[in-house]
Amino acid sequence: MIIDLEHHYALHDPNAPDKQHRAWATPEQESNNPMWGDSLPENPQAKEGLGLRNVPSRSGWDVERHLAFMDEVGIDLAVMTGHMHHSALDKVKAYHDACAKIVADHPDRFVGFASVSPLGGDAAFKELERAVKELGMKGVIIASRIDNQFLDSKDFWPFYELCTELKIPIDLHIASICDGYDALYAPWALYYIMAREMDITATTFRLIFGGVLEAFPDLDIIVNHFGGALVAVKDRMDLYVELCGDAFYRDEPLISRPWNEYLDKLYFNMAGRGRGIGTVKSALNFISPKKMMFGTDWPLNYENDPDLCKGYIDDINGLDLAQEDIDDMLGGNAARLLGL
């Protein structure tokens, strides 16, 4: 069974174009977008560098298109995820209801993840409980930065406690806008491509060294996009943890065991790289195949080129691994984690 662990669903938008594309927006257009709004820096060069955006198509909400893509590339089941953590609660509820209906109509093809703000307080938490207990959502998706706060802030502890109580995994997606990456501002796609990957890399390390996994040992987290650049800097982190010794932490250490033990607790999806089998092979140097999960990032990836996705699946099937490991990466790991 092939399970797509990063398959995006969106609420109906009658103004969405037939096919998605990328385009540069003006600062005025960006400022009117509720997803980014006031988070835009005042620096004109920054606004210029942040202006490349994906323009989503009707595929996000057209269930028949979801199914047609899945059938064409051989995906048996998709986990529907949506980015609603920035939205008003009424839209969040509408999203959950719409997603739950699709799952009810196609129970063999879809499961749903909830999406609420981890900093939304009691109202958001009650909605998350409704989504899980009443609507059957199997997890919750958040971004690597919420309200520009890092996920190892104690402000997120109540959210982690609730997810642990509900026994649902947190699906950690990239954040579209991330402060602190000024060097990537450019009138070409540097920020669009790199900032979000660098941010989810930093967030992965924060979850480990910032004590989140120490404080919540039963919490399951799925890090999207292979953890960004995690594979590229993992050896360097190993080296400098050793070189720094007791000086690694300025204050008291926030973890009690070797950091790789916490890394081994995380799951990673394999989306965001196109036909990126080179990334898969690199990741396998540090991440167990029992912790890797296939994902497409559809429709942002592959909408206009399903053959590329089929090639990616073929490449995974061709890896020099035991067939059991390949099957787990393509679907078995996700099925066990989500209790399918």
C-alpha positions as CSV (number, residue, x, y, z in Angstrom):
1,M,0.0,0.0,0.0
2,I,1.2,3.5,-0.9
3,I,0.2,6.3,1.5
4,D,0.8,9.9,0.6
5,L,1.5,11.6,3.9
6,E,1.7,15.2,2.5
7,H,-1.4,15.7,0.4
8,H,-2.9,19.1,0.6
9,Y,-6.6,19.9,0.7
10,A,-8.1,23.4,0.7
11,L,-11.5,24.9,1.1
12,H,-13.5,25.7,-2.0
13,D,-12.3,28.8,-3.8
14,P,-14.4,29.8,-6.8
15,N,-11.7,32.2,-7.9
16,A,-8.9,29.7,-8.1
17,P,-7.3,29.2,-11.5
18,D,-7.6,25.9,-13.3
19,K,-3.9,25.1,-12.9
20,Q,-1.6,26.3,-10.1
21,H,1.5,28.4,-10.9
22,R,4.1,30.6,-9.2
23,A,4.0,34.4,-9.6
24,W,5.5,37.5,-8.1
25,A,3.1,39.6,-6.0
26,T,3.3,43.2,-5.2
27,P,3.9,44.3,-1.6
28,E,0.3,45.6,-1.6
29,Q,-1.0,42.2,-2.6
30,E,1.1,40.5,0.0
31,S,-0.1,42.9,2.7
32,N,-3.7,42.0,1.9
33,N,-3.0,38.3,2.2
34,P,-4.2,37.0,5.6
35,M,-1.6,34.3,5.6
36,W,1.3,36.8,5.7
37,G,-0.2,40.2,6.4
38,D,1.7,42.2,9.0
39,S,4.5,39.7,9.1
40,L,6.2,41.3,6.1
41,P,9.3,43.3,6.9
42,E,9.4,47.0,6.2
43,N,12.7,46.7,4.2
44,P,11.7,47.2,0.5
45,Q,14.4,44.7,-0.6
46,A,12.9,42.2,1.8
47,K,9.4,42.6,0.4
48,E,10.9,42.2,-3.1
49,G,12.6,39.0,-2.0
50,L,9.4,37.6,-0.3
51,G,7.1,38.2,-3.2
52,L,7.2,34.9,-5.1
53,R,4.1,32.9,-4.2
54,N,2.3,29.8,-5.3
55,V,-1.1,30.6,-6.8
56,P,-3.2,27.5,-5.8
57,S,-5.5,26.0,-8.3
58,R,-8.9,24.3,-8.0
59,S,-7.1,21.0,-7.5
60,G,-6.8,21.8,-3.8
61,W,-10.6,21.4,-3.3
62,D,-11.6,19.3,-6.3
63,V,-11.9,15.8,-4.9
64,E,-12.1,14.2,-8.3
65,R,-8.8,15.7,-9.2
66,H,-7.3,14.3,-6.0
67,L,-8.5,10.9,-6.8
68,A,-7.5,11.1,-10.5
69,F,-3.9,12.0,-9.5
70,M,-3.8,9.2,-6.9
71,D,-5.1,6.6,-9.4
72,E,-2.7,7.7,-12.1
73,V,0.5,7.5,-9.9
74,G,-0.6,4.5,-7.8
75,I,-1.4,6.1,-4.4
76,D,-3.8,4.0,-2.4
77,L,-4.5,6.4,0.4
78,A,-3.8,10.1,1.0
79,V,-3.6,12.1,4.3
80,M,-5.4,15.3,3.7
81,T,-3.6,18.3,5.3
82,G,-4.4,22.0,5.2
83,H,-2.8,25.1,6.4
84,M,-5.5,26.6,8.7
85,H,-3.4,27.5,11.8
86,H,-3.4,31.1,10.7
87,S,-7.2,31.2,10.0
88,A,-10.2,32.4,12.0
89,L,-11.8,29.7,14.0
90,D,-15.0,29.6,11.9
91,K,-12.9,28.8,8.8
92,V,-11.0,26.2,10.7
93,K,-14.3,24.5,11.7
94,A,-15.5,24.7,8.1
95,Y,-12.3,23.1,6.9
96,H,-12.6,20.3,9.4
97,D,-16.2,19.6,8.5
98,A,-15.4,19.6,4.7
99,C,-12.4,17.4,5.2
100,A,-14.4,15.0,7.4
101,K,-17.1,14.7,4.7
102,I,-14.6,13.8,2.0
103,V,-13.1,11.1,4.3
104,A,-16.6,9.8,5.1
105,D,-17.4,9.7,1.3
106,H,-14.1,7.9,0.5
107,P,-13.1,6.1,3.6
108,D,-10.7,3.8,1.7
109,R,-8.9,6.6,0.0
110,F,-8.5,9.5,2.5
111,V,-7.8,10.3,6.2
112,G,-7.7,13.8,7.6
113,F,-5.4,15.8,9.7
114,A,-6.8,18.7,11.8
115,S,-5.2,22.2,11.6
116,V,-5.5,24.7,14.5
117,S,-3.2,27.3,16.0
118,P,-1.2,25.8,18.8
119,L,-1.4,29.3,20.5
120,G,-5.1,29.6,20.0
121,G,-6.0,28.8,23.6
122,D,-9.1,27.0,24.8
123,A,-11.2,27.7,21.7
124,A,-8.6,26.2,19.4
125,F,-8.0,23.3,21.7
126,K,-11.7,22.5,21.9
127,E,-11.9,22.5,18.1
128,L,-8.9,20.1,17.9
129,E,-10.7,17.8,20.3
130,R,-13.8,17.9,18.2
131,A,-11.9,17.2,15.1
132,V,-10.2,14.2,16.6
133,K,-13.0,12.7,18.8
134,E,-16.0,13.5,16.7
135,L,-14.7,13.8,13.2
136,G,-12.0,11.2,13.3
137,M,-9.0,13.3,12.4
138,K,-5.8,11.2,12.8
139,G,-3.3,14.1,13.5
140,V,-2.7,17.8,13.4
141,I,-0.6,19.9,11.1
142,I,1.2,23.0,12.2
143,A,4.1,25.2,10.7
144,S,7.7,25.3,11.8
145,R,7.0,28.8,13.1
146,I,3.7,30.0,14.6
147,D,3.2,33.8,15.1
148,N,6.9,34.0,14.6
149,Q,7.5,32.0,17.8
150,F,9.9,29.0,17.9
151,L,8.4,25.7,18.7
152,D,10.6,25.1,21.8
153,S,8.9,28.0,23.6
154,K,7.1,27.0,26.7
155,D,4.0,28.7,25.2
156,F,3.5,25.6,23.1
157,W,3.6,23.2,26.1
158,P,-0.2,23.1,26.6
159,F,-0.6,22.2,22.9
160,Y,1.9,19.4,23.2
161,E,0.2,18.1,26.3
162,L,-3.1,18.0,24.5
163,C,-1.7,16.2,21.5
164,T,-0.1,13.6,23.8
165,E,-3.5,13.1,25.6
166,L,-5.3,12.7,22.2
167,K,-2.6,10.3,21.0
168,I,-2.2,12.1,17.7
169,P,1.0,13.0,15.8
170,I,2.0,16.5,15.0
171,D,2.7,17.0,11.3
172,L,5.3,19.7,11.1
173,H,5.2,21.6,7.8
174,I,7.3,24.4,6.5
175,A,6.4,28.0,7.3
176,S,6.0,30.3,4.3
177,I,7.3,33.5,6.0
178,C,10.2,33.2,8.4
179,D,12.0,36.2,10.0
180,G,15.8,36.0,10.3
181,Y,16.9,35.0,6.8
182,D,17.8,38.5,5.4
183,A,20.7,37.1,3.4
184,L,18.1,35.2,1.2
185,Y,16.3,38.4,0.1
186,A,16.7,38.6,-3.6
187,P,14.7,39.5,-6.8
188,W,14.8,35.8,-7.7
189,A,13.5,32.6,-6.0
190,L,16.3,32.3,-3.4
191,Y,14.1,33.0,-0.4
192,Y,11.1,31.0,-1.7
193,I,13.3,27.9,-2.1
194,M,15.7,28.2,0.8
195,A,14.2,30.1,3.8
196,R,11.5,27.6,4.6
197,E,13.9,24.6,4.4
198,M,16.4,26.3,6.6
199,D,13.7,27.2,9.1
200,I,12.4,23.7,9.4
201,T,16.0,22.5,9.9
202,A,16.4,24.9,12.8
203,T,13.1,23.9,14.2
204,T,14.0,20.2,14.1
205,F,17.1,20.9,16.2
206,R,15.0,23.1,18.6
207,L,12.6,20.2,19.2
208,I,15.6,18.1,20.2
209,F,18.0,20.5,22.0
210,G,15.2,22.8,23.2
211,G,13.8,20.0,25.4
212,V,10.5,19.4,23.7
213,L,11.0,15.6,23.2
214,E,12.6,15.4,26.6
215,A,9.4,16.9,28.2
216,F,7.0,15.0,26.0
217,P,8.5,11.5,25.5
218,D,5.3,10.1,24.1
219,L,4.7,12.8,21.5
220,D,5.0,11.8,17.9
221,I,6.2,14.4,15.4
222,I,6.4,14.0,11.6
223,V,8.9,16.5,10.2
224,N,8.2,17.4,6.5
225,H,10.6,17.7,3.6
226,F,13.2,15.4,5.2
227,G,13.8,18.0,7.9
228,G,15.0,20.6,5.4
229,A,18.8,20.6,5.4
230,L,19.1,18.3,8.4
231,V,21.0,15.7,6.4
232,A,23.6,18.2,5.2
233,V,24.5,19.5,8.7
234,K,23.9,16.4,10.8
235,D,27.6,15.4,10.8
236,R,28.6,18.9,11.8
237,M,26.2,18.9,14.7
238,D,27.6,15.6,15.9
239,L,31.1,17.0,15.7
240,Y,30.4,20.2,17.6
241,V,28.3,18.6,20.3
242,E,31.5,16.6,21.0
243,L,33.9,19.6,20.6
244,C,31.8,21.9,22.8
245,G,31.3,19.4,25.5
246,D,29.8,21.0,28.6
247,A,30.0,24.4,26.9
248,F,27.4,23.4,24.3
249,Y,24.6,24.8,26.5
250,R,25.1,28.3,27.9
251,D,22.9,27.3,30.9
252,E,21.7,24.0,32.2
253,P,21.3,21.3,29.5
254,L,17.7,20.7,28.4
255,I,18.1,17.1,27.5
256,S,19.4,14.2,29.6
257,R,20.4,11.7,26.9
258,P,22.6,11.8,23.7
259,W,20.9,14.0,21.1
260,N,20.7,11.3,18.5
261,E,18.3,9.3,20.7
262,Y,15.8,12.1,20.3
263,L,16.5,12.4,16.6
264,D,15.6,8.7,16.3
265,K,12.2,9.4,17.8
266,L,11.2,11.7,14.9
267,Y,9.5,10.7,11.7
268,F,10.3,12.4,8.4
269,N,8.2,12.6,5.3
270,M,9.9,12.4,1.9
271,A,8.1,15.3,0.1
272,G,9.3,18.5,-1.4
273,R,12.1,17.2,-3.7
274,G,10.4,16.2,-6.9
275,R,12.2,13.0,-8.1
276,G,14.7,13.5,-5.4
277,I,16.1,10.1,-4.9
278,G,19.5,11.5,-4.1
279,T,18.0,13.1,-1.0
280,V,16.4,9.8,0.0
281,K,19.7,8.0,-0.3
282,S,21.5,10.7,1.8
283,A,18.8,10.7,4.4
284,L,19.1,6.9,4.8
285,N,22.6,7.5,6.1
286,F,21.1,9.0,9.3
287,I,17.4,8.2,9.4
288,S,16.0,4.7,9.7
289,P,13.7,3.5,6.9
290,K,11.3,2.8,9.7
291,K,11.0,6.5,10.3
292,M,10.7,7.7,6.7
293,M,7.3,8.2,5.0
294,F,6.4,8.8,1.4
295,G,4.7,12.2,0.6
296,T,4.0,14.2,-2.5
297,D,3.2,17.8,-1.5
298,W,0.4,17.6,-4.1
299,P,-0.9,19.7,-5.7
300,L,2.1,22.1,-5.2
301,N,4.3,19.4,-6.6
302,Y,3.4,17.0,-9.4
303,E,0.0,18.6,-10.4
304,N,1.3,19.3,-13.9
305,D,3.6,16.3,-14.1
306,P,2.3,13.1,-12.5
307,D,4.9,11.1,-14.4
308,L,7.5,12.7,-12.2
309,C,5.8,11.3,-9.2
310,K,5.6,7.9,-10.8
311,G,9.3,8.0,-11.4
312,Y,9.9,8.9,-7.8
313,I,7.9,5.9,-6.6
314,D,9.8,3.7,-9.1
315,D,13.1,5.1,-7.8
316,I,12.1,4.3,-4.2
317,N,11.1,0.8,-5.2
318,G,14.6,0.4,-6.8
319,L,16.6,1.3,-3.7
320,D,19.1,-1.3,-2.4
321,L,17.0,-2.0,0.7
322,A,15.1,-5.0,2.0
323,Q,11.6,-5.0,0.4
324,E,10.1,-4.7,3.9
325,D,11.9,-1.4,4.4
326,I,10.8,-0.1,1.0
327,D,7.2,-1.1,1.7
328,D,7.4,0.6,5.1
329,M,8.7,3.9,3.6
330,L,5.9,3.9,1.0
331,G,3.1,3.2,3.4
332,G,3.7,0.8,6.2
333,N,5.2,3.3,8.6
334,A,2.4,5.7,8.1
335,A,-0.2,3.0,8.5
336,R,1.2,1.9,11.9
337,L,1.6,5.4,13.2
338,L,-1.9,6.4,12.3
339,G,-3.5,3.2,13.4
340,L,-4.8,2.4,9.9
